[in-house]
């Protein structure tokens, strides 16, 4: 690993820990050309997802002026996916109110990216986004689990972030099918992987799912206590979206 590779790795780890501005500051003082610009775009996208900032578009455009790569194309795919999840700034899953051609283009692009992925882990990430697109944009959840299974196989023992993501969504399907025990098994493992990978905002979003399960099982007091602490921690690090998720969970008390 070169010194530049080490700087990029540290910047990613800072971003995963919720230190987005620190990560961008580090990269902005590094004269690394195209790959540094791609890493900065990745950090900016993490900030947009968790904080609701609008940094990624400019960083992606700056990287695109310097070169092309599978990784940069994948960041564009991720940004487009998260953009299509929103209507007027509000997270709105499903195809309603969205351009069907844009949804199909994203689905097709994710498929092509999986086909031309340069290694198994990147193939797994592209498959994961095929699953997310089916699940959260196309309204075709029955198509998603095979993609998540492929992502899980690619991530096991190689990429804890990918393994975590696949388990999160496979656990969601278990819960939707009424199998709370299987959902807990997957979500508990995803929680441990979040910690292993140093994903501080990601750990908070994972704990929200465990609060959901606690509520499903009738432990409203435990669910509320966990959600309050998630909100407190998310607010402390400026992770506005996990904070909003936790506050929404607390306000949505079953009657």
C-alpha positions in Angstrom: 0.0 0.0 0.0 1.4 3.4 -1.0 1.2 6.5 1.2 -1.6 7.8 -1.0 -3.6 4.5 -0.6 -3.2 4.9 3.1 -4.6 8.4 3.0 -7.6 7.3 1.0 -8.2 4.4 3.4 -8.0 6.7 6.4 -10.4 9.2 4.8 -12.9 6.4 4.1 -12.7 5.2 7.7 -13.2 8.8 9.0 -16.3 9.1 6.8 -17.6 5.7 8.0 -17.1 7.0 11.6 -19.2 10.1 10.9 -16.2 12.5 10.5 -17.2 13.6 7.0 -15.7 17.1 7.1 -12.5 15.9 8.6 -12.2 13.3 5.8 -12.8 15.8 3.1 -10.3 18.2 4.7 -7.7 15.5 4.6 -8.4 14.7 1.0 -8.4 18.4 0.0 -4.9 18.8 1.3 -3.7 15.7 -0.7 -2.5 16.1 -4.3 -3.6 12.7 -5.5 -5.4 13.4 -8.8 -8.2 11.2 -10.1 -8.3 8.6 -7.3 -8.3 11.2 -4.6 -11.2 12.9 -6.3 -13.1 9.6 -6.5 -12.5 9.0 -2.8 -13.7 12.6 -2.0 -16.8 11.9 -4.0 -17.4 8.7 -2.0 -17.0 10.6 1.3 -19.3 13.4 0.1 -22.0 10.8 -0.8 -21.7 9.3 2.7 -22.3 12.8 4.1 -25.3 13.4 1.8 -26.9 10.0 2.8 -26.5 10.4 6.6 -26.6 14.2 7.0 -28.8 15.4 4.1 -25.9 17.6 2.7 -25.6 18.2 -1.0 -21.9 17.7 -1.5 -21.7 14.6 -3.8 -22.9 16.2 -7.1 -20.0 18.7 -7.2 -17.4 16.1 -6.1 -18.6 13.6 -8.7 -18.4 16.2 -11.4 -14.9 17.1 -10.4 -13.8 13.5 -10.5 -15.4 12.9 -13.9 -13.4 15.7 -15.3 -10.2 13.8 -14.4 -11.0 10.3 -15.6 -13.4 7.3 -15.6 -13.5 4.1 -13.6 -16.0 1.4 -12.4 -15.8 2.9 -8.9 -16.8 6.4 -10.1 -19.6 4.9 -12.2 -20.8 3.0 -9.1 -20.8 6.2 -7.0 -23.0 7.9 -9.7 -25.3 4.9 -9.5 -25.6 5.2 -5.7 -26.2 8.9 -5.9 -29.0 8.4 -8.5 -30.5 5.6 -6.3 -30.7 7.9 -3.3 -32.0 10.8 -5.3 -34.8 8.6 -6.7 -35.7 7.6 -3.1 -36.8 11.2 -2.5 -39.6 13.4 -3.6 -39.2 17.1 -2.7 -36.6 16.1 -0.1 -38.7 13.5 1.6 -37.7 9.8 1.6 -40.4 8.2 -0.5 -39.8 4.5 -1.4 -41.7 2.9 -4.3 -42.4 3.9 -7.9 -45.2 6.4 -7.2 -44.6 9.9 -8.5 -41.4 8.9 -10.2 -40.4 8.7 -13.9 -40.7 5.0 -14.9 -38.0 5.5 -17.5 -35.5 6.8 -14.9 -36.3 3.8 -12.7 -35.8 1.4 -15.5 -32.5 3.1 -16.5 -31.2 2.7 -13.0 -32.2 -1.0 -12.9 -30.5 -1.6 -16.2 -27.4 0.3 -15.2 -27.0 -1.7 -12.0 -27.3 -4.9 -14.0 -24.6 -3.8 -16.4 -22.4 -2.8 -13.6 -22.7 -6.2 -12.1 -21.8 -7.8 -15.4 -18.6 -5.7 -15.8 -17.5 -5.6 -12.2 -13.7 -6.1 -12.0 -13.8 -8.4 -8.9 -16.3 -10.5 -6.8 -16.7 -7.8 -4.1 -17.6 -5.1 -6.6 -19.9 -7.5 -8.3 -21.6 -8.1 -4.9 -22.1 -4.4 -4.4 -23.7 -4.0 -7.8 -26.0 -7.0 -7.1 -26.9 -5.4 -3.8 -28.1 -2.2 -5.6 -30.0 -4.4 -8.0 -31.8 -5.7 -4.9 -32.3 -2.2 -3.5 -33.7 -0.9 -6.7 -36.2 -3.8 -6.9 -37.1 -3.5 -3.3 -37.3 0.3 -2.7 -37.9 1.9 -6.1 -39.6 -0.6 -8.5 -42.1 -2.0 -6.0 -40.9 -5.5 -6.8 -39.7 -6.9 -3.4 -39.9 -10.5 -4.6 -37.1 -9.9 -7.0 -34.7 -8.5 -4.3 -33.6 -11.5 -2.1 -31.5 -13.3 -4.7 -29.5 -10.2 -5.3 -29.0 -9.7 -1.5 -27.9 -13.4 -1.3 -25.3 -12.8 -4.0 -24.1 -9.7 -2.2 -23.9 -11.7 1.1 -21.8 -14.4 -0.5 -19.5 -11.8 -2.0 -19.1 -9.9 1.3 -18.6 -12.8 3.8 -15.1 -12.8 5.2 -14.0 -10.1 2.6 -16.0 -6.9 3.1 -17.9 -6.5 6.4 -19.7 -3.4 5.0 -21.2 -5.4 2.1 -22.0 -8.4 4.4 -23.8 -6.0 6.8 -25.8 -4.4 4.1 -27.0 -7.7 2.7 -27.9 -9.0 6.1 -29.9 -5.8 6.9 -32.1 -6.2 3.9 -32.4 -10.0 4.1 -33.5 -9.5 7.7 -36.1 -7.0 6.5 -37.6 -9.7 4.2 -37.6 -12.2 7.1 -39.6 -9.6 9.2 -42.0 -8.9 6.4 -42.6 -12.7 6.2 -43.3 -12.9 9.9 -40.1 -14.7 10.9 -38.9 -12.4 13.7 -36.3 -14.9 14.9 -34.6 -15.1 11.6 -34.7 -11.3 11.3 -33.1 -10.9 14.7 -30.3 -13.4 13.8 -29.4 -11.4 10.7 -29.8 -8.0 12.3 -27.8 -8.9 15.4 -25.0 -10.1 13.1 -25.3 -6.8 11.0 -25.0 -4.8 14.3 -21.7 -6.6 15.1 -20.4 -6.0 11.6 -21.3 -2.3 11.8 -19.0 -2.1 14.9 -16.3 -4.2 13.3 -16.2 -1.9 10.3 -16.2 1.3 12.3 -19.5 2.4 11.0 -20.8 4.8 13.6 -23.8 6.3 11.8 -24.4 2.8 10.3 -24.4 1.3 13.7 -27.1 3.7 14.7 -29.3 2.9 11.7 -28.8 -0.8 12.5 -29.9 -0.3 16.2 -33.1 1.3 14.9 -34.0 -2.0 13.3 -33.4 -3.8 16.6 -35.8 -1.2 18.2 -38.3 -2.1 15.6 -38.0 -5.8 16.5 -38.3 -5.0 20.2 -41.6 -3.2 19.4 -42.8 -6.1 17.3 -42.2 -8.4 20.2 -44.2 -6.2 22.6 -41.3 -4.6 24.4 -42.4 -1.0 23.9 -40.4 0.3 26.9 -37.2 -1.3 25.6 -37.8 -0.1 22.1 -38.4 3.5 23.2 -35.4 3.5 25.4 -33.1 2.3 22.6 -34.6 4.8 20.1 -34.1 7.7 22.5 -30.4 6.8 22.9 -30.0 6.4 19.1 -31.5 9.9 18.6 -29.2 11.3 21.3 -26.1 9.8 19.7 -27.1 10.7 16.1 -27.8 14.3 17.1 -24.4 14.5 18.8 -22.5 13.5 15.6 -24.7 15.5 13.2 -26.2 12.4 11.5 -29.5 14.1 10.8 -31.2 11.3 9.0 -30.7 8.6 11.7 -31.8 11.2 14.2 -35.0 11.8 12.2 -35.6 8.1 11.9 -35.3 7.6 15.6 -37.6 10.6 16.4 -40.1 9.3 13.9 -40.0 5.9 15.5 -40.6 7.4 19.0 -43.6 9.5 17.7 -45.2 6.5 15.9 -46.3 4.7 19.1 -48.7 1.8 18.5 -52.2 2.4 19.8 
